[in-house]
């Protein structure tokens, strides 16, 4: 197996989805249509960097348009190509279907190492890339809405929105042309942490299902579970921090660009992150931990849960036999290749697949887009009203019982939900419901042996139904 040429990223995704088509016995023509990337744009554009013209290459792939807008991040990375962008766009299609976010799938990439450019240069490059996307019909609130991904964040999203606004001053919904914006520019509270928090909500729901835990060889709750995490970027950091601080799990190893840190007693994620901030993003030298240069070796450590939260194709046919965990929770997109997935399934290692586990980001992007179209912050109308109702409940309880409600309880009952409360509640509900549907699909059909196939079965049935209803087939 290891000697065979590995599948490309998009072929790997397609092979995984094929398992679902087989279970559902879907017509091969329909299957090919669902898998096909509907449009892909490649642009090359010049930007004057320090007096020299540099030509940049970028892509935006629209995998599906059965729902609009098509949705997905834009990544800035030194390794990105059309195949990768198409694979990631396909994952977005399935992801949105799994969590019932009414969007098609899209993804963009710019071939660049952002660390080599200043803030002002990145702004010039981003604005120019945005103009290309807008002019060629690959960016608007109604048709195609980017978001942050590897190498981009709310700063880039603000530049994208501002460029679109200048090109389309008549568009009253211009803020909805991109999600993941800063809160004071139409962003939503809780978007930055959303993907990581969604990963944690997915794991918590898994641990509420005793039969699923048992078949993974796990028991109890998340407390004291030994976790290895790869990548302490936006997704990995928030996931690991919540797992450590709220669920009392033990993060025993952290893998980063410059190596791995191991500490059997568990890390304080906040301390590691602080250290990285002070040391140019590096973990080497962090006190009270064993450091090793070969980070990927730590993927093979014995642990209860392995969370790859960095890039694609980190678990391949070459190391899948050596993975020693019970559960892999895919916080990154495509961390396990098709070949590795087959090996891990045979070895009985449970995988919560990317298209479900990291769907928290696009879920909260959906909330942000709705906020932008409705031009009002969630909770603005009802918060004080809820507070007044809470006070009435307190008065009723006190007058009926003749006793005073303790202050802490009164504060809880009286408090109206703000935007962050609502976003987290919507995210939690979304991740729980999707898990329940996936678990139910897996456990009720003997032909489905793993969570990934179950998730794809759900996605593909929803997508093919939607095509059928509008008469495509
Ligand atoms: N880039 C994220 C992902 O891969 C978020 C996409 C979005 O919010 O549109 O899911």
Boltz pocket constraint, residues with backbone or C-beta under 6 A from the ligand:
constraints:
  - pocket:
      binder: B
      contacts: [[A, 71], [A, 72], [A, 73], [A, 74], [A, 145], [A, 146], [A, 147], [A, 148], [A, 149], [A, 150], [A, 179], [A, 333], [A, 358], [A, 359], [A, 361], [A, 362], [A, 363], [A, 365]]
      max_distance: 6.0
